[in-house]
Amino acid sequence: MIKVRRAKTKDKTAILDLLVELGRPVPHKSQKALFLKLIRNYILGKQILVACDKDKIVGMASVVFIPRLNRTTPELWIPELVVSGQYRNKGIGKKLMSSCQKLVKKKKVFSDWTGIR
């Protein structure tokens, strides 16, 4: 059964692998530690949701809350959402989006970037 949870710093290598699968550049060996540090900081400072099949991370969504000039609440933006190839077409992306929708309702934010209200 697939479960969605907040990412932990121990997930950073799996997240980097998913980002590569999404089409982001493969970090050169000399840059991998830097990329892992950036992901760690992102996990600590922002929000990343991961979809897990038991202990294996099979999908992720990064979530950013952006203050808006014309709104009293921030806007939710999802810059990355990816499900590993062998797990696609199984509803995992929908589970990740549903979890994002719960964040919208919980934090009472405006969301233009997801179609969620």
N, C-alpha and C positions, 0 to 999 in steps of 0.2 A: 504494500500500500504506500502511495506517495504522500509524504507530509511536507508542508511548507513551514519554514521557521526563519527567524533572523539569522543571518550569517554570523559566524564566530571567526576569530582571527585564525584558528586552525584550518579554516576552509579556503584560505587565500590561494593555494596552489590549484585546487579544483576550480576556483573562480577564474583564475588566469587561463586555465585550459579551456573553459567555456567561452571566454572572451576571444580566444584564438579561433575556436569553432565558429563564433559569430562573424569572424572576418577581420578582427583586429590584428595588427601586425604581431608576428611571433617575435618575442623579445630576443635579442642577441644574448648569448651566454653572459657577456659582460654587463648586460642591463637587467637580467632576470631578478637579481636581488632588489634593484631599484623599483621594478614593477611590483614585486611582492610587497615592498614597503608602502607603495602608493595604494595598493588594494587594502592593506592593513589599516592605513590611515582613513581610507574611505569607509571601511567597516566601522571604525571607531567614531568617525565624525558624521557620517550620513547613515543611510540604511540600505542594506542589501538583503533581499529575501532569497533563500535557496530552497529548491525542491529536492527532497531526498527519497531515494529508494533504499530503505534500511539505512546503512551508513554511507551510501554512495550519493554524491551530489550530482544530480542529473539536469538541473536547470537553475537559472538565477534571474533575478530582476533587480536592477539598481534603482533606487528611489531617491529623488531629491525634492526638497521643499523650497520653493523659490518665492521670496517676497515680491509682491506686485505693487506697482504704483497706483493702480486703479481698483484695488481690492483691499478689504480689511483683513483677509486671511491669505495665507500663502497658497501657491499653486503646486500641485503634485506633478512632477515630471518623471517619466521613466526613460532614461537615456539608453539603457540596455535591457533586453529581455531575450533570453536564449534557452532552448531546451536541446540537450545532446541528441544528435542524429538518431540513434537507435531508440530513443524514448519519445520521438515526435509522433503526433497523431494519436496520443493517448490521453489528451485532456490536461496535460501538465501545464501548458501555457495558460489555459483557462484557470487552473488552480492558482497560478502565480498572479494573474490579473484579479481574481477574486480576493486574494489576500491584499492586493493593492487597494481594491475597493473598500475593504474593511479599514485600511489605514485612512482613506479619505473620510469615511464616516466617523471613525474614532477621533481623528484630529480636526474634524470639521473644516477641511480645506477645500478650496476651489480647485477643480481639475479640468483643464482644457486639453491636455496632452494625451489623455487616455480615453476620452469619451465617457468618463465616469462622472456621475453627478450625485 
